[in-house]
Amino acid sequence: AQSVTQLDSQVPVFEEAPVELRCNYSSSVSVYLFWYVQYPNQGLQLLLKYLSGSTLVKGINGFEAEFNKSQTSFHLRKPSVHISDTAEYFCAVTGSNDYKLSFGAGTTVTVRA
Amino acid sequence: GAGVSQSPSNKVTEKGKDVELRCDPISGHTALYWYRQSLGQGLEFLIYFQGNSAPDKSGLPSDRFSAERTGGSVSTLTIQRTQQEDSAVYLCASSLGLAGGSWPSPQYFGPGTRLTVL
């Protein structure tokens, strides 16, 4: 089975500052990793995914993440955030022998002017 | 194109009543998933349908929960004799599944149904 730990439950950040959301995973098989964003009262929107290939993955809205197998991490970054990036962010994992997603507990990002 | 749709968006019911939640997946998606999002438990997998194969029900929390998928498209999640601990947001997702070419196919989520059991 796979599992994910999101290391920060809340991340306050000022507008135009960089942000990093940390995600570590645990798995005994090859993994596939995802970041989803949830805006207030909405469903989950896929930000980016790592399936294979380049370890640096670029997603929508200027986000990127780096898969680090040796550190079992998949941290999400954005060099300059906007007020509209205020949302909850979920890291998720599935394994080569699975299909259902296992989610982290989520990180709430609050962007202030 | 149209995304995953769910209805109703909100449902308030009394303890002991049955409820049905509906999910319309993205056209052409053969895989359909139900998840539950609650304050105490986060996001949990409930059930998975892939084409005409038998569903994976391993995430259903009790036998009060059941789901079906008719014609390989629309799915209904039914909760019988609802309890207060069933209050949560129920999310449906779909993906290309095994027909996607590359595995795994990303899952695309609907807006959810917020269930409140009084």
gemmi code that builds the backbone of each chain (N, CA, C; Angstrom):
import gemmi

chains = {
    "A": [
        ("ALA", (0.841, -1.193, 0.000), (0.000, 0.000, 0.000), (0.882, 1.251, 0.000)),
        ("GLN", (0.321, 2.322, -0.517), (1.058, 3.574, -0.570), (0.454, 4.560, 0.434)),
        ("SER", (1.273, 5.501, 0.870), (0.761, 6.557, 1.743), (1.525, 7.846, 1.486)),
        ("VAL", (0.916, 8.935, 1.892), (1.478, 10.251, 1.655), (1.420, 11.058, 2.939)),
        ("THR", (2.465, 11.811, 3.201), (2.470, 12.730, 4.337), (2.725, 14.138, 3.830)),
        ("GLN", (1.812, 15.024, 4.131), (2.039, 16.426, 3.834), (2.498, 17.084, 5.124)),
        ("LEU", (3.662, 17.672, 5.075), (4.351, 18.070, 6.287), (3.825, 19.362, 6.902)),
        ("ASP", (3.090, 20.144, 6.145), (2.585, 21.408, 6.650), (1.082, 21.444, 6.486)),
        ("SER", (0.365, 21.731, 7.567), (-1.091, 21.811, 7.443), (-1.540, 23.202, 6.993)),
        ("GLN", (-0.764, 24.221, 7.383), (-1.119, 25.594, 7.018), (0.141, 26.309, 6.545)),
        ("VAL", (0.025, 27.027, 5.431), (1.150, 27.822, 4.933), (0.638, 29.214, 4.594)),
        ("PRO", (0.936, 30.195, 5.450), (0.603, 31.574, 5.094), (1.738, 32.169, 4.271)),
        ("VAL", (1.398, 32.958, 3.266), (2.441, 33.520, 2.399), (1.949, 34.855, 1.842)),
        ("PHE", (2.887, 35.770, 1.631), (2.532, 37.061, 1.065), (2.476, 36.978, -0.459)),
        ("GLU", (1.614, 37.795, -1.028), (1.483, 37.864, -2.482), (2.842, 38.149, -3.114)),
        ("GLU", (3.114, 37.480, -4.225), (4.337, 37.587, -5.019), (5.543, 36.902, -4.372)),
        ("ALA", (5.378, 36.316, -3.216), (6.459, 35.542, -2.601), (6.412, 34.120, -3.138)),
        ("PRO", (7.537, 33.381, -3.014), (7.531, 31.976, -3.425), (6.884, 31.107, -2.346)),
        ("VAL", (6.426, 29.937, -2.765), (5.853, 28.992, -1.804), (6.314, 27.586, -2.161)),
        ("GLU", (6.527, 26.770, -1.125), (6.837, 25.355, -1.313), (5.966, 24.546, -0.381)),
        ("LEU", (5.289, 23.555, -0.919), (4.457, 22.653, -0.129), (5.133, 21.279, -0.163)),
        ("ARG", (5.342, 20.738, 1.027), (6.125, 19.511, 1.109), (5.248, 18.272, 1.146)),
        ("CYS", (5.702, 17.259, 0.424), (4.991, 15.986, 0.349), (6.009, 14.864, 0.344)),
        ("ASN", (5.852, 13.918, 1.256), (6.675, 12.709, 1.271), (5.766, 11.494, 1.111)),
        ("TYR", (6.270, 10.486, 0.422), (5.444, 9.307, 0.190), (6.151, 8.065, 0.700)),
        ("SER", (5.359, 7.019, 0.852), (5.877, 5.723, 1.251), (5.252, 4.670, 0.347)),
        ("SER", (6.108, 3.808, -0.216), (5.592, 2.770, -1.095), (6.634, 1.686, -1.278)),
        ("SER", (6.167, 0.472, -1.494), (7.085, -0.633, -1.750), (7.188, -0.944, -3.245)),
        ("VAL", (6.424, -0.210, -4.045), (6.440, -0.402, -5.493), (6.628, 0.953, -6.164)),
        ("SER", (6.771, 0.921, -7.482), (6.896, 2.181, -8.216), (5.642, 3.022, -8.015)),
        ("VAL", (5.827, 4.334, -7.963), (4.708, 5.212, -7.642), (4.431, 6.209, -8.756)),
        ("TYR", (3.221, 6.693, -8.711), (2.791, 7.788, -9.555), (2.228, 8.848, -8.614)),
        ("LEU", (2.613, 10.087, -8.833), (2.304, 11.137, -7.864), (1.539, 12.280, -8.501)),
        ("PHE", (0.679, 12.883, -7.717), (-0.206, 13.933, -8.207), (-0.317, 15.044, -7.161)),
        ("TRP", (-0.543, 16.242, -7.648), (-0.972, 17.342, -6.799), (-2.324, 17.839, -7.318)),
        ("TYR", (-3.251, 17.987, -6.367), (-4.573, 18.536, -6.671), (-4.772, 19.805, -5.848)),
        ("VAL", (-5.594, 20.720, -6.374), (-5.957, 21.927, -5.649), (-7.470, 21.937, -5.468)),
        ("GLN", (-7.896, 22.396, -4.302), (-9.324, 22.506, -4.017), (-9.622, 23.925, -3.565)),
        ("TYR", (-10.323, 24.669, -4.390), (-10.770, 26.004, -4.019), (-12.022, 25.876, -3.151)),
        ("PRO", (-12.322, 26.874, -2.346), (-13.469, 26.783, -1.429), (-14.744, 26.332, -2.117)),
        ("ASN", (-15.380, 25.338, -1.534), (-16.669, 24.804, -2.010), (-16.613, 24.261, -3.434)),
        ("GLN", (-15.446, 23.792, -3.832), (-15.314, 23.190, -5.159), (-14.702, 21.805, -5.040)),
        ("GLY", (-14.703, 21.077, -6.150), (-14.064, 19.768, -6.181), (-12.559, 19.912, -6.362)),
        ("LEU", (-11.912, 18.802, -6.594), (-10.462, 18.772, -6.757), (-10.088, 19.000, -8.213)),
        ("GLN", (-9.086, 19.842, -8.422), (-8.591, 20.113, -9.772), (-7.154, 19.631, -9.868)),
        ("LEU", (-6.839, 18.891, -10.922), (-5.492, 18.365, -11.091), (-4.531, 19.493, -11.446)),
        ("LEU", (-3.466, 19.622, -10.642), (-2.450, 20.635, -10.896), (-1.343, 20.075, -11.781)),
        ("LEU", (-0.847, 18.906, -11.399), (0.219, 18.273, -12.162), (0.354, 16.824, -11.729)),
        ("LYS", (1.121, 16.079, -12.532), (1.297, 14.660, -12.260), (2.710, 14.235, -12.638)),
        ("TYR", (3.209, 13.236, -11.882), (4.445, 12.572, -12.258), (4.118, 11.111, -12.520)),
        ("LEU", (4.357, 10.673, -13.762), (4.140, 9.270, -14.113), (5.476, 8.588, -14.376)),
        ("SER", (6.351, 9.251, -15.144), (7.671, 8.723, -15.445), (8.438, 9.830, -16.155)),
        ("GLY", (9.718, 9.551, -16.466), (10.480, 10.513, -17.245), (11.094, 11.603, -16.389)),
        ("SER", (11.093, 12.805, -16.907), (11.725, 13.927, -16.222), (11.172, 14.084, -14.816)),
        ("THR", (12.082, 14.294, -13.878), (11.656, 14.402, -12.480), (11.079, 15.774, -12.163)),
        ("LEU", (11.301, 16.750, -13.014), (10.716, 18.078, -12.812), (9.466, 18.170, -13.669)),
        ("VAL", (8.365, 18.365, -12.993), (7.077, 18.358, -13.671), (6.450, 19.747, -13.587)),
        ("LYS", (6.006, 20.249, -14.693), (5.339, 21.553, -14.703), (3.833, 21.349, -14.855)),
        ("GLY", (3.082, 22.172, -14.108), (1.641, 22.046, -14.157), (0.967, 23.354, -14.527)),
        ("ILE", (-0.297, 23.425, -14.178), (-1.059, 24.628, -14.506), (-0.802, 25.721, -13.481)),
        ("ASN", (-1.151, 26.938, -13.856), (-1.084, 28.093, -12.952), (0.317, 28.363, -12.423)),
        ("GLY", (1.342, 27.980, -13.169), (2.714, 28.291, -12.792), (3.318, 27.395, -11.735)),
        ("PHE", (2.644, 26.326, -11.354), (3.164, 25.397, -10.366), (4.102, 24.375, -11.001)),
        ("GLU", (5.063, 23.895, -10.226), (5.916, 22.805, -10.636), (6.246, 21.950, -9.427)),
        ("ALA", (6.643, 20.711, -9.686), (7.005, 19.809, -8.601), (8.172, 18.961, -9.055)),
        ("GLU", (8.960, 18.530, -8.087), (10.116, 17.697, -8.390), (10.008, 16.367, -7.682)),
        ("PHE", (10.098, 15.294, -8.440), (10.083, 13.939, -7.892), (11.508, 13.586, -7.475)),
        ("ASN", (11.690, 13.221, -6.220), (12.993, 12.844, -5.709), (12.873, 11.449, -5.103)),
        ("LYS", (13.337, 10.455, -5.857), (13.159, 9.070, -5.422), (13.981, 8.760, -4.171)),
        ("SER", (15.185, 9.293, -4.094), (16.044, 8.977, -2.952), (15.489, 9.566, -1.658)),
        ("GLN", (14.819, 10.689, -1.763), (14.230, 11.312, -0.578), (12.733, 11.020, -0.451)),
        ("THR", (12.204, 10.221, -1.356), (10.774, 9.884, -1.409), (9.922, 11.132, -1.227)),
        ("SER", (10.224, 12.143, -2.038), (9.490, 13.400, -1.911), (8.954, 13.849, -3.260)),
        ("PHE", (7.953, 14.715, -3.175), (7.343, 15.300, -4.370), (6.818, 16.681, -3.952)),
        ("HIS", (7.735, 17.601, -3.733), (7.380, 18.928, -3.232), (6.858, 19.820, -4.360)),
        ("LEU", (5.883, 20.622, -4.015), (5.237, 21.533, -4.975), (5.765, 22.942, -4.752)),
        ("ARG", (6.041, 23.659, -5.843), (6.590, 25.005, -5.718), (5.918, 25.951, -6.706)),
        ("LYS", (5.898, 27.228, -6.285), (5.514, 28.289, -7.207), (6.373, 29.492, -6.876)),
        ("PRO", (7.027, 30.093, -7.864), (7.983, 31.163, -7.574), (7.333, 32.471, -7.115)),
        ("SER", (6.070, 32.685, -7.484), (5.414, 33.942, -7.118), (3.898, 33.699, -7.050)),
        ("VAL", (3.350, 33.782, -5.852), (1.936, 33.428, -5.684), (1.039, 34.655, -5.823)),
        ("HIS", (-0.217, 34.355, -6.150), (-1.248, 35.383, -6.256), (-2.306, 35.132, -5.194)),
        ("ILE", (-3.094, 36.146, -4.943), (-4.194, 35.997, -3.995), (-5.084, 34.818, -4.393)),
        ("SER", (-5.262, 34.634, -5.695), (-6.144, 33.580, -6.201), (-5.604, 32.167, -5.959)),
        ("ASP", (-4.361, 32.059, -5.505), (-3.799, 30.738, -5.171), (-4.223, 30.271, -3.780)),
        ("THR", (-4.955, 31.089, -3.072), (-5.481, 30.689, -1.770), (-6.417, 29.501, -1.960)),
        ("ALA", (-6.064, 28.373, -1.340), (-6.804, 27.126, -1.561), (-6.184, 26.042, -0.696)),
        ("GLU", (-6.780, 24.853, -0.769), (-6.180, 23.695, -0.115), (-5.539, 22.820, -1.189)),
        ("TYR", (-4.360, 22.310, -0.882), (-3.583, 21.540, -1.839), (-3.370, 20.133, -1.293)),
        ("PHE", (-3.621, 19.155, -2.154), (-3.511, 17.757, -1.763), (-2.479, 17.051, -2.627)),
        ("CYS", (-1.604, 16.329, -1.972), (-0.671, 15.438, -2.637), (-1.305, 14.042, -2.634)),
        ("ALA", (-1.170, 13.316, -3.723), (-1.776, 11.988, -3.803), (-0.824, 11.025, -4.504)),
        ("VAL", (-0.962, 9.756, -4.159), (-0.082, 8.724, -4.718), (-0.896, 7.507, -5.105)),
        ("THR", (-0.466, 6.849, -6.161), (-0.953, 5.525, -6.468), (0.237, 4.701, -6.917)),
        ("GLY", (0.115, 3.390, -6.832), (1.248, 2.528, -7.125), (1.076, 1.780, -8.429)),
        ("SER", (2.153, 1.150, -8.855), (2.113, 0.427, -10.122), (1.157, -0.752, -10.064)),
        ("ASN", (0.803, -1.182, -8.850), (-0.110, -2.302, -8.705), (-1.482, -1.847, -8.218)),
        ("ASP", (-1.783, -0.582, -8.400), (-3.011, -0.034, -7.824), (-3.595, 1.024, -8.754)),
        ("TYR", (-4.726, 1.527, -8.393), (-5.359, 2.573, -9.187), (-6.004, 3.623, -8.295)),
        ("LYS", (-6.393, 3.254, -7.080), (-7.021, 4.243, -6.229), (-5.958, 5.169, -5.664)),
        ("LEU", (-6.355, 6.411, -5.464), (-5.447, 7.413, -4.935), (-5.468, 7.403, -3.417)),
        ("SER", (-4.281, 7.536, -2.839), (-4.171, 7.791, -1.403), (-3.737, 9.235, -1.244)),
        ("PHE", (-4.501, 9.979, -0.466), (-4.273, 11.414, -0.345), (-3.582, 11.764, 0.967)),
        ("GLY", (-2.820, 12.851, 0.913), (-2.334, 13.441, 2.151), (-3.462, 14.218, 2.826)),
        ("ALA", (-3.149, 14.745, 3.993), (-4.161, 15.449, 4.794), (-4.471, 16.836, 4.258)),
        ("GLY", (-3.645, 17.316, 3.336), (-3.900, 18.619, 2.740), (-3.093, 19.731, 3.388)),
        ("THR", (-2.758, 20.749, 2.589), (-2.086, 21.953, 3.075), (-2.906, 23.151, 2.655)),
        ("THR", (-3.303, 23.937, 3.620), (-4.077, 25.145, 3.323), (-3.104, 26.301, 3.101)),
        ("VAL", (-3.172, 26.870, 1.910), (-2.329, 28.018, 1.567), (-3.187, 29.272, 1.615)),
        ("THR", (-2.737, 30.237, 2.400), (-3.435, 31.519, 2.491), (-2.482, 32.598, 2.002)),
        ("VAL", (-2.869, 33.259, 0.918), (-2.030, 34.304, 0.341), (-2.577, 35.663, 0.778)),
        ("ARG", (-1.698, 36.466, 1.361), (-2.099, 37.782, 1.868), (-1.418, 38.881, 1.059)),
        ("ALA", (-2.122, 39.978, 0.900), (-1.575, 41.123, 0.158), (-0.479, 41.814, 0.958)),
    ],
    "B": [
        ("GLY", (-14.643, 20.719, -22.757), (-15.756, 19.783, -22.725), (-16.331, 19.680, -21.341)),
        ("ALA", (-17.416, 18.933, -21.186), (-18.077, 18.807, -19.901), (-17.225, 17.973, -18.968)),
        ("GLY", (-17.213, 18.392, -17.720), (-16.468, 17.645, -16.709), (-17.371, 16.660, -16.016)),
        ("VAL", (-16.907, 16.160, -14.892), (-17.697, 15.254, -14.066), (-18.776, 16.083, -13.359)),
        ("SER", (-20.007, 15.616, -13.412), (-21.069, 16.325, -12.710), (-21.662, 15.438, -11.629)),
        ("GLN", (-22.101, 16.059, -10.557), (-22.677, 15.334, -9.430), (-23.960, 16.042, -8.988)),
        ("SER", (-24.903, 15.234, -8.532), (-26.137, 15.810, -8.008), (-26.668, 14.961, -6.864)),
        ("PRO", (-27.333, 15.579, -5.872), (-27.444, 17.033, -5.724), (-26.132, 17.622, -5.237)),
        ("SER", (-26.017, 18.936, -5.218), (-24.808, 19.553, -4.696), (-24.817, 19.540, -3.165)),
        ("ASN", (-26.014, 19.637, -2.606), (-26.183, 19.568, -1.159), (-27.366, 18.678, -0.834)),
        ("LYS", (-27.224, 17.906, 0.245), (-28.316, 17.049, 0.672), (-28.352, 17.044, 2.193)),
        ("VAL", (-29.493, 17.433, 2.723), (-29.697, 17.361, 4.166), (-30.751, 16.300, 4.417)),
        ("THR", (-30.445, 15.378, 5.319), (-31.380, 14.294, 5.585), (-31.432, 14.017, 7.080)),
        ("GLU", (-32.434, 13.286, 7.468), (-32.559, 12.910, 8.877), (-31.927, 11.549, 9.099)),
        ("LYS", (-31.400, 11.377, 10.265), (-30.810, 10.097, 10.647), (-31.806, 8.976, 10.394)),
        ("GLY", (-31.313, 7.911, 9.766), (-32.152, 6.755, 9.505), (-32.739, 6.714, 8.105)),
        ("LYS", (-32.715, 7.837, 7.403), (-33.239, 7.878, 6.034), (-32.190, 7.364, 5.051)),
        ("ASP", (-32.663, 6.928, 3.868), (-31.763, 6.521, 2.793), (-31.516, 7.708, 1.863)),
        ("VAL", (-30.317, 7.755, 1.290), (-30.011, 8.809, 0.313), (-29.344, 8.197, -0.906)),
        ("GLU", (-29.537, 8.873, -2.044), (-28.880, 8.471, -3.286), (-28.139, 9.664, -3.858)),
        ("LEU", (-26.875, 9.432, -4.193), (-26.030, 10.466, -4.776), (-25.668, 10.033, -6.183)),
        ("ARG", (-25.703, 10.997, -7.106), (-25.522, 10.644, -8.509), (-24.232, 11.236, -9.063)),
        ("CYS", (-23.619, 10.500, -9.988), (-22.395, 10.967, -10.638), (-22.479, 10.694, -12.132)),
        ("ASP", (-22.203, 11.738, -12.915), (-22.109, 11.615, -14.367), (-20.654, 11.810, -14.764)),
        ("PRO", (-19.965, 10.763, -15.220), (-18.542, 10.900, -15.527), (-18.329, 11.612, -16.859)),
        ("ILE", (-17.072, 11.911, -17.140), (-16.712, 12.497, -18.424), (-16.965, 11.452, -19.512)),
        ("SER", (-17.549, 11.890, -20.606), (-17.862, 10.972, -21.694), (-16.595, 10.274, -22.186)),
        ("GLY", (-16.686, 8.948, -22.321), (-15.541, 8.181, -22.795), (-14.662, 7.640, -21.689)),
        ("HIS", (-14.872, 8.106, -20.465), (-14.082, 7.592, -19.338), (-14.669, 6.266, -18.882)),
        ("THR", (-13.823, 5.239, -18.850), (-14.317, 3.914, -18.484), (-14.191, 3.638, -16.986)),
        ("ALA", (-13.361, 4.412, -16.310), (-13.164, 4.192, -14.877), (-13.886, 5.269, -14.083)),
        ("LEU", (-14.493, 4.854, -12.982), (-15.231, 5.783, -12.125), (-14.933, 5.449, -10.675)),
        ("TYR", (-14.722, 6.480, -9.878), (-14.330, 6.319, -8.475), (-15.247, 7.160, -7.598)),
        ("TRP", (-15.479, 6.674, -6.391), (-16.122, 7.476, -5.350), (-15.136, 7.629, -4.190)),
        ("TYR", (-15.044, 8.857, -3.692), (-14.240, 9.158, -2.511), (-15.123, 9.924, -1.532)),
        ("ARG", (-14.699, 9.932, -0.281), (-15.400, 10.692, 0.749), (-14.400, 11.629, 1.419)),
        ("GLN", (-14.838, 12.857, 1.634), (-13.974, 13.849, 2.275), (-14.665, 14.329, 3.545)),
        ("SER", (-14.052, 14.032, 4.675), (-14.630, 14.465, 5.939), (-13.544, 15.067, 6.806)),
        ("LEU", (-13.959, 15.858, 7.794), (-13.004, 16.606, 8.613), (-12.063, 15.665, 9.360)),
        ("GLY", (-12.597, 14.611, 9.881), (-11.774, 13.744, 10.701), (-10.911, 12.767, 9.920)),
        ("GLN", (-11.373, 12.389, 8.732), (-10.728, 11.309, 7.987), (-10.034, 11.763, 6.722)),
        ("GLY", (-10.165, 13.015, 6.328), (-9.552, 13.453, 5.076), (-10.254, 12.827, 3.888)),
        ("LEU", (-9.497, 12.583, 2.833), (-10.045, 12.005, 1.600), (-9.841, 10.502, 1.607)),
        ("GLU", (-10.959, 9.764, 1.514), (-10.883, 8.306, 1.556), (-11.511, 7.701, 0.303)),
        ("PHE", (-10.867, 6.682, -0.218), (-11.400, 5.916, -1.335), (-12.580, 5.080, -0.863)),
        ("LEU", (-13.630, 5.026, -1.679), (-14.790, 4.200, -1.346), (-14.933, 3.023, -2.299)),
        ("ILE", (-15.029, 3.296, -3.615), (-15.329, 2.239, -4.565), (-14.822, 2.636, -5.950)),
        ("TYR", (-14.517, 1.617, -6.774), (-13.945, 1.838, -8.100), (-14.647, 0.918, -9.102)),
        ("PHE", (-15.049, 1.498, -10.232), (-15.627, 0.758, -11.338), (-14.701, 0.880, -12.547)),
        ("GLN", (-14.455, -0.227, -13.219), (-13.696, -0.193, -14.462), (-14.468, -1.011, -15.492)),
        ("GLY", (-15.037, -0.316, -16.471), (-15.773, -0.983, -17.524), (-16.843, -1.898, -16.970)),
        ("ASN", (-16.851, -3.130, -17.470), (-17.844, -4.114, -17.034), (-17.319, -5.056, -15.963)),
        ("SER", (-16.099, -4.759, -15.467), (-15.524, -5.626, -14.439), (-16.236, -5.439, -13.116)),
        ("ALA", (-16.101, -6.443, -12.244), (-16.672, -6.328, -10.902), (-16.008, -5.158, -10.183)),
        ("PRO", (-16.789, -4.329, -9.499), (-16.203, -3.161, -8.833), (-15.341, -3.550, -7.635)),
        ("ASP", (-14.394, -2.676, -7.328), (-13.597, -2.814, -6.109), (-14.312, -2.042, -5.007)),
        ("LYS", (-14.918, -2.768, -4.078), (-15.705, -2.158, -3.013), (-14.933, -2.073, -1.700)),
        ("SER", (-13.637, -2.251, -1.776), (-12.857, -2.417, -0.554), (-12.878, -1.212, 0.376)),
        ("GLY", (-13.218, -0.032, -0.141), (-13.224, 1.167, 0.689), (-14.562, 1.497, 1.334)),
        ("LEU", (-15.597, 0.760, 1.010), (-16.916, 1.063, 1.581), (-16.875, 0.809, 3.081)),
        ("PRO", (-17.293, 1.788, 3.904), (-17.112, 1.682, 5.356), (-18.063, 0.715, 6.045)),
        ("SER", (-19.198, 0.427, 5.449), (-20.139, -0.516, 6.059), (-21.083, -1.040, 4.982)),
        ("ASP", (-21.865, -2.052, 5.349), (-22.799, -2.611, 4.364), (-23.999, -1.700, 4.125)),
        ("ARG", (-24.046, -0.564, 4.804), (-25.106, 0.411, 4.496), (-24.801, 1.168, 3.205)),
        ("PHE", (-23.553, 1.079, 2.774), (-23.112, 1.781, 1.573), (-23.114, 0.813, 0.393)),
        ("SER", (-23.640, 1.274, -0.746), (-23.581, 0.484, -1.965), (-23.522, 1.438, -3.149)),
        ("ALA", (-23.078, 0.925, -4.274), (-23.005, 1.759, -5.470), (-23.220, 0.889, -6.679)),
        ("GLU", (-23.768, 1.499, -7.694), (-23.919, 0.803, -8.968), (-23.594, 1.759, -10.100)),
        ("ARG", (-23.280, 1.149, -11.220), (-22.964, 1.937, -12.404), (-23.719, 1.310, -13.567)),
        ("THR", (-24.665, 2.031, -14.070), (-25.541, 1.492, -15.113), (-24.991, 1.858, -16.493)),
        ("GLY", (-24.943, 0.855, -17.359), (-24.545, 1.098, -18.741), (-23.132, 1.633, -18.884)),
        ("GLY", (-22.310, 1.401, -17.888), (-20.929, 1.857, -17.956), (-20.771, 3.358, -17.884)),
        ("SER", (-21.813, 4.061, -17.453), (-21.719, 5.516, -17.419), (-22.097, 6.059, -16.047)),
        ("VAL", (-23.341, 6.457, -15.885), (-23.799, 7.094, -14.653), (-23.677, 6.130, -13.467)),
        ("SER", (-23.288, 6.694, -12.330), (-23.188, 5.888, -11.108), (-24.036, 6.506, -10.003)),
        ("THR", (-24.560, 5.650, -9.157), (-25.325, 6.087, -7.988), (-24.720, 5.463, -6.748)),
        ("LEU", (-24.437, 6.305, -5.777), (-23.972, 5.839, -4.464), (-25.162, 5.932, -3.511)),
        ("THR", (-25.499, 4.821, -2.888), (-26.645, 4.774, -1.979), (-26.163, 4.521, -0.562)),
        ("ILE", (-26.666, 5.324, 0.356), (-26.382, 5.117, 1.777), (-27.720, 4.846, 2.455)),
        ("GLN", (-27.826, 3.682, 3.054), (-29.061, 3.308, 3.743), (-28.953, 3.633, 5.225)),
        ("ARG", (-30.087, 3.954, 5.808), (-30.168, 4.200, 7.260), (-29.028, 5.127, 7.690)),
        ("THR", (-29.000, 6.314, 7.129), (-27.883, 7.236, 7.356), (-27.652, 7.513, 8.837)),
        ("GLN", (-26.392, 7.692, 9.164), (-25.952, 8.034, 10.509), (-25.251, 9.392, 10.464)),
        ("GLN", (-25.116, 10.033, 11.609), (-24.484, 11.359, 11.641), (-23.033, 11.293, 11.161)),
        ("GLU", (-22.367, 10.170, 11.408), (-20.970, 10.072, 10.977), (-20.837, 9.936, 9.451)),
        ("ASP", (-21.985, 9.781, 8.749), (-21.931, 9.748, 7.287), (-21.838, 11.160, 6.701)),
        ("SER", (-22.026, 12.167, 7.519), (-21.934, 13.555, 7.034), (-20.536, 13.806, 6.482)),
        ("ALA", (-20.476, 14.246, 5.241), (-19.202, 14.439, 4.548), (-19.495, 14.989, 3.159)),
        ("VAL", (-18.433, 15.277, 2.441), (-18.560, 15.589, 1.013), (-18.188, 14.335, 0.238)),
        ("TYR", (-19.077, 13.911, -0.640), (-18.842, 12.716, -1.443), (-18.415, 13.152, -2.839)),
        ("LEU", (-17.212, 12.736, -3.203), (-16.622, 13.154, -4.468), (-16.585, 11.989, -5.437)),
        ("CYS", (-16.928, 12.275, -6.671), (-16.848, 11.295, -7.744), (-15.732, 11.722, -8.687)),
        ("ALA", (-15.016, 10.761, -9.223), (-13.967, 11.039, -10.196), (-14.058, 10.036, -11.332)),
        ("SER", (-13.572, 10.435, -12.491), (-13.511, 9.488, -13.599), (-12.165, 9.609, -14.294)),
        ("SER", (-11.803, 8.558, -15.021), (-10.564, 8.570, -15.777), (-10.713, 7.648, -16.980)),
        ("LEU", (-9.736, 7.730, -17.873), (-9.753, 6.853, -19.032), (-9.549, 5.399, -18.642)),
        ("GLY", (-9.021, 5.174, -17.425), (-8.844, 3.822, -16.932), (-7.905, 3.021, -17.816)),
        ("LEU", (-8.233, 1.776, -17.991), (-7.365, 0.882, -18.751), (-7.352, 1.224, -20.234)),
        ("ALA", (-8.281, 2.037, -20.671), (-8.331, 2.415, -22.083), (-7.470, 3.630, -22.359)),
        ("GLY", (-6.799, 4.113, -21.323), (-6.084, 5.380, -21.453), (-4.761, 5.298, -22.188)),
        ("GLY", (-4.274, 4.072, -22.439), (-2.999, 3.981, -23.145), (-1.825, 3.974, -22.193)),
        ("SER", (-1.691, 5.043, -21.426), (-0.641, 5.078, -20.416), (-1.304, 4.926, -19.054)),
        ("TRP", (-0.612, 4.288, -18.174), (-1.169, 4.008, -16.834), (-0.332, 4.703, -15.787)),
        ("PRO", (-0.924, 5.327, -14.767), (-2.367, 5.429, -14.608), (-2.914, 6.660, -15.319)),
        ("SER", (-4.158, 6.620, -15.665), (-4.794, 7.800, -16.233), (-5.195, 8.725, -15.099)),
        ("PRO", (-4.922, 10.007, -15.220), (-5.289, 10.939, -14.152), (-6.792, 10.931, -13.898)),
        ("GLN", (-7.140, 11.107, -12.635), (-8.540, 11.150, -12.250), (-9.015, 12.597, -12.217)),
        ("TYR", (-10.195, 12.818, -12.746), (-10.792, 14.150, -12.790), (-12.038, 14.128, -11.910)),
        ("PHE", (-12.107, 15.099, -11.020), (-13.121, 15.090, -9.980), (-14.305, 16.008, -10.285)),
        ("GLY", (-15.456, 15.600, -9.790), (-16.634, 16.450, -9.813), (-16.641, 17.400, -8.629)),
        ("PRO", (-17.654, 18.276, -8.547), (-17.710, 19.275, -7.478), (-18.127, 18.711, -6.126)),
        ("GLY", (-18.623, 17.481, -6.116), (-18.986, 16.853, -4.855), (-20.428, 17.079, -4.449)),
        ("THR", (-20.900, 16.197, -3.570), (-22.197, 16.351, -2.907), (-21.929, 16.458, -1.420)),
        ("ARG", (-22.390, 17.557, -0.833), (-22.237, 17.726, 0.612), (-23.450, 17.121, 1.303)),
        ("LEU", (-23.201, 16.060, 2.068), (-24.277, 15.372, 2.782), (-24.235, 15.746, 4.250)),
        ("THR", (-25.367, 16.198, 4.753), (-25.503, 16.508, 6.175), (-26.607, 15.637, 6.751)),
        ("VAL", (-26.253, 14.858, 7.750), (-27.228, 13.987, 8.414), (-27.538, 14.578, 9.789)),
        ("LEU", (-28.805, 14.948, 9.979), (-29.199, 15.601, 11.241), (-29.584, 14.577, 12.308)),
    ],
}
model = gemmi.Model(1)
for chain_id, residues in chains.items():
    chain = gemmi.Chain(chain_id)
    for i, (resn, *xyz) in enumerate(residues, 1):
        res = gemmi.Residue()
        res.name, res.seqid = resn, gemmi.SeqId(i, " ")
        for name, pos in zip(("N", "CA", "C"), xyz):
            atom = gemmi.Atom()
            atom.name, atom.element = name, gemmi.Element(name[0])
            atom.pos, atom.b_iso = gemmi.Position(*pos), 0.0
            res.add_atom(atom)
        chain.add_residue(res)
    model.add_chain(chain)
structure = gemmi.Structure()
structure.add_model(model)
structure.setup_entities()
